[in-house]
Amino acid sequence: MVSACSDAGAGPPAAPGGAVRIPAPAKDVQGVRGPQVAVLAGGCFWGMEAVFEGVKGVRSVTSGYAGGTRETATYDQVSTERTRHAEAIRIVYDPAVVSYGTLLRIFFAVAHDPTQLNYQGPDKGPSYRSAIFPRDPAQRAVAAAYIAQLGAARAYPRPIVTRIEQGPFYPAEGYHQDFARRHPSHPYIVRWDHPKIAAFRAAFPALAR
Protein backbone atom coordinates (compact mmCIF):
# COMPACT_ATOMS: atom_id res chain seq x y z
CA MET A 1 0.00 0.00 0.00
CA VAL A 2 1.30 3.46 -0.86
CA SER A 3 1.67 5.70 2.17
CA ALA A 4 -0.21 8.98 1.99
CA CYS A 5 1.93 10.75 4.51
CA SER A 6 5.57 11.10 5.38
CA ASP A 7 7.60 8.21 6.74
CA ALA A 8 8.72 10.69 9.39
CA GLY A 9 5.88 9.20 11.39
CA ALA A 10 8.16 6.35 12.48
CA GLY A 11 9.64 6.51 15.94
CA PRO A 12 8.35 7.25 19.45
CA PRO A 13 5.03 9.03 19.95
CA ALA A 14 5.06 12.81 20.06
CA ALA A 15 4.15 14.47 23.32
CA PRO A 16 0.39 15.10 23.43
CA GLY A 17 -0.36 18.49 21.97
CA GLY A 18 -2.88 20.89 23.37
CA ALA A 19 -5.50 22.86 21.54
CA VAL A 20 -4.82 26.48 20.67
CA ARG A 21 -7.14 28.66 22.74
CA ILE A 22 -9.18 30.59 20.21
CA PRO A 23 -12.57 32.32 20.43
CA ALA A 24 -15.70 30.93 18.86
CA PRO A 25 -16.63 32.53 15.54
CA ALA A 26 -18.48 35.81 15.93
CA LYS A 27 -20.36 34.98 12.72
CA ASP A 28 -21.86 31.62 11.77
CA VAL A 29 -24.01 30.09 9.05
CA GLN A 30 -27.68 30.51 9.95
CA GLY A 31 -31.00 29.10 8.81
CA VAL A 32 -29.85 25.84 7.23
CA ARG A 33 -31.61 22.53 7.78
CA GLY A 34 -30.84 18.97 6.90
CA PRO A 35 -27.41 17.50 6.16
CA GLN A 36 -24.76 20.04 5.19
CA VAL A 37 -21.28 19.66 3.71
CA ALA A 38 -17.96 21.24 4.69
CA VAL A 39 -14.68 20.69 2.84
CA LEU A 40 -11.44 21.42 4.69
CA ALA A 41 -7.76 20.84 3.94
CA GLY A 42 -5.08 20.80 6.62
CA GLY A 43 -2.27 18.39 5.89
CA CYS A 44 -2.50 14.62 5.68
CA PHE A 45 -6.16 13.67 5.42
CA TRP A 46 -5.72 10.68 7.75
CA GLY A 47 -5.51 12.90 10.83
CA MET A 48 -8.08 15.41 9.69
CA GLU A 49 -10.54 12.59 9.10
CA ALA A 50 -9.77 11.04 12.50
CA VAL A 51 -10.44 14.27 14.38
CA PHE A 52 -13.75 15.07 12.70
CA GLU A 53 -15.06 11.52 12.88
CA GLY A 54 -15.15 12.05 16.64
CA VAL A 55 -17.36 15.17 16.53
CA LYS A 56 -20.99 14.90 17.55
CA GLY A 57 -23.28 15.83 14.69
CA VAL A 58 -20.83 14.69 12.02
CA ARG A 59 -22.49 11.98 9.96
CA SER A 60 -19.57 11.03 7.73
CA VAL A 61 -16.06 12.07 6.79
CA THR A 62 -14.45 11.22 3.46
CA SER A 63 -10.79 11.67 2.62
CA GLY A 64 -10.02 13.04 -0.81
CA TYR A 65 -8.62 15.77 -3.01
CA ALA A 66 -9.84 19.32 -3.69
CA GLY A 67 -8.63 22.18 -5.82
CA GLY A 68 -7.68 20.33 -9.01
CA THR A 69 -9.30 18.33 -11.77
CA ARG A 70 -11.00 14.94 -11.77
CA GLU A 71 -8.46 13.52 -14.21
CA THR A 72 -5.54 13.98 -11.82
CA ALA A 73 -7.34 13.28 -8.52
CA THR A 74 -5.35 10.17 -7.64
CA TYR A 75 -2.76 9.78 -4.90
CA ASP A 76 0.04 8.92 -7.31
CA GLN A 77 -0.58 12.12 -9.29
CA VAL A 78 -1.38 14.43 -6.37
CA SER A 79 1.84 13.38 -4.61
CA THR A 80 3.86 14.83 -7.49
CA GLU A 81 2.76 18.27 -6.18
CA ARG A 82 1.89 19.40 -9.70
CA THR A 83 -1.90 18.85 -9.81
CA ARG A 84 -2.99 21.82 -7.62
CA HIS A 85 -5.00 19.50 -5.37
CA ALA A 86 -4.93 19.62 -1.59
CA GLU A 87 -5.44 16.55 0.53
CA ALA A 88 -8.85 17.36 2.01
CA ILE A 89 -11.84 15.93 3.82
CA ARG A 90 -15.53 16.18 3.04
CA ILE A 91 -17.64 16.41 6.19
CA VAL A 92 -21.37 15.72 6.15
CA TYR A 93 -22.86 17.17 9.32
CA ASP A 94 -26.15 17.98 11.05
CA PRO A 95 -26.34 21.76 11.61
CA ALA A 96 -28.88 21.19 14.39
CA VAL A 97 -26.07 19.53 16.39
CA VAL A 98 -22.86 21.20 15.23
CA SER A 99 -22.53 24.39 13.22
CA TYR A 100 -20.21 25.24 10.35
CA GLY A 101 -18.49 27.80 12.55
CA THR A 102 -17.87 25.20 15.24
CA LEU A 103 -16.30 22.89 12.67
CA LEU A 104 -14.01 25.75 11.67
CA ARG A 105 -13.09 26.33 15.31
CA ILE A 106 -12.03 22.69 15.66
CA PHE A 107 -10.16 22.94 12.36
CA PHE A 108 -8.15 25.92 13.55
CA ALA A 109 -7.72 24.87 17.19
CA VAL A 110 -6.69 21.22 16.99
CA ALA A 111 -6.90 19.63 13.53
CA HIS A 112 -3.88 21.41 12.03
CA ASP A 113 -1.56 24.41 12.29
CA PRO A 114 -2.91 27.23 10.09
CA THR A 115 0.41 29.11 10.21
CA GLN A 116 2.35 26.46 8.27
CA LEU A 117 2.61 27.37 4.59
CA ASN A 118 2.40 24.40 2.22
CA TYR A 119 3.29 21.84 4.85
CA GLN A 120 2.00 20.23 8.03
CA GLY A 121 4.47 18.65 10.42
CA PRO A 122 6.61 16.21 8.42
CA ASP A 123 4.55 16.52 5.22
CA LYS A 124 5.89 19.00 2.69
CA GLY A 125 4.32 20.45 -0.44
CA PRO A 126 1.25 22.42 -1.56
CA SER A 127 -0.97 19.33 -1.38
CA TYR A 128 -0.64 19.66 2.41
CA ARG A 129 -1.67 23.30 2.48
CA SER A 130 -4.19 24.86 4.84
CA ALA A 131 -7.34 25.66 2.86
CA ILE A 132 -11.10 25.96 3.15
CA PHE A 133 -13.34 25.10 0.21
CA PRO A 134 -16.73 26.75 0.94
CA ARG A 135 -19.78 25.12 -0.60
CA ASP A 136 -21.79 28.36 -0.85
CA PRO A 137 -21.52 32.13 -0.25
CA ALA A 138 -22.65 31.81 3.38
CA GLN A 139 -19.81 29.42 4.20
CA ARG A 140 -17.35 31.64 2.35
CA ALA A 141 -18.43 34.70 4.33
CA VAL A 142 -18.16 32.87 7.66
CA ALA A 143 -14.74 31.44 6.80
CA ALA A 144 -13.37 34.83 5.72
CA ALA A 145 -14.79 36.54 8.80
CA TYR A 146 -13.31 33.93 11.14
CA ILE A 147 -9.84 34.14 9.62
CA ALA A 148 -10.00 37.91 10.03
CA GLN A 149 -11.28 37.53 13.60
CA LEU A 150 -8.45 35.18 14.57
CA GLY A 151 -5.90 37.43 12.93
CA ALA A 152 -7.16 40.48 14.80
CA ALA A 153 -7.10 38.52 18.06
CA ARG A 154 -3.48 37.47 17.42
CA ALA A 155 -4.47 33.93 18.26
CA TYR A 156 -1.20 32.54 16.86
CA PRO A 157 2.41 33.69 17.12
CA ARG A 158 2.67 33.70 13.31
CA PRO A 159 0.28 34.87 10.56
CA ILE A 160 -2.53 32.57 9.43
CA VAL A 161 -1.85 31.30 5.91
CA THR A 162 -5.14 29.45 5.38
CA ARG A 163 -6.53 30.04 1.90
CA ILE A 164 -10.17 30.21 0.88
CA GLU A 165 -10.43 28.34 -2.41
CA GLN A 166 -12.99 26.88 -4.74
CA GLY A 167 -13.31 23.65 -6.63
CA PRO A 168 -14.94 20.23 -6.45
CA PHE A 169 -14.01 17.43 -4.07
CA TYR A 170 -12.96 13.98 -5.28
CA PRO A 171 -12.88 10.99 -2.90
CA ALA A 172 -9.51 9.34 -2.39
CA GLU A 173 -8.75 5.69 -2.92
CA GLY A 174 -10.49 3.21 -0.66
CA TYR A 175 -7.37 2.32 1.31
CA HIS A 176 -7.19 5.91 2.61
CA GLN A 177 -10.71 5.93 4.04
CA ASP A 178 -11.04 5.56 7.84
CA PHE A 179 -7.29 4.97 7.90
CA ALA A 180 -6.66 5.98 11.52
CA ARG A 181 -9.59 3.93 12.77
CA ARG A 182 -8.50 0.86 10.80
CA HIS A 183 -4.78 1.25 11.57
CA PRO A 184 -4.56 2.78 15.07
CA SER A 185 -1.03 1.44 15.64
CA HIS A 186 0.42 2.78 12.39
CA PRO A 187 3.57 4.78 13.35
CA TYR A 188 2.37 7.92 11.58
CA ILE A 189 -1.02 7.80 13.28
CA VAL A 190 0.53 7.24 16.71
CA ARG A 191 3.06 10.03 16.39
CA TRP A 192 1.09 12.75 14.60
CA ASP A 193 -2.63 12.04 14.90
CA HIS A 194 -3.31 10.51 18.30
CA PRO A 195 -2.21 13.80 19.95
CA LYS A 196 -4.69 15.73 17.78
CA ILE A 197 -7.53 13.42 18.77
CA ALA A 198 -6.59 13.73 22.44
CA ALA A 199 -6.39 17.51 22.15
CA PHE A 200 -9.85 17.65 20.58
CA ARG A 201 -11.40 15.53 23.33
CA ALA A 202 -9.74 17.61 26.03
CA ALA A 203 -10.64 21.00 24.54
CA PHE A 204 -14.16 20.17 23.30
CA PRO A 205 -15.54 17.49 25.65
CA ALA A 206 -19.15 18.45 24.97
CA LEU A 207 -18.62 17.87 21.25
CA ALA A 208 -16.76 14.57 21.50
CA ARG A 209 -18.60 11.33 20.85
Secondary structure, 3 states (H helix, E strand, C coil): CCCCCCHHHCCCCCCCCCCCCCCCCCCCCCCCCCCEEEEEEECCHHHHHHHHHCECCEEEEEEEEECCCHHHCCHHHHCCCCCCCEEEEEEEECCCCCCHHHHHHHHHHHHCCCCCCCEECCEECHHHCEEECCCCHHHHHHHHHHHHHHHHCCCCCCCCCCEECCCCEEECCHHHCCHHHHCCCCHHHHHHHHHHHHHHHHHCHHHEC
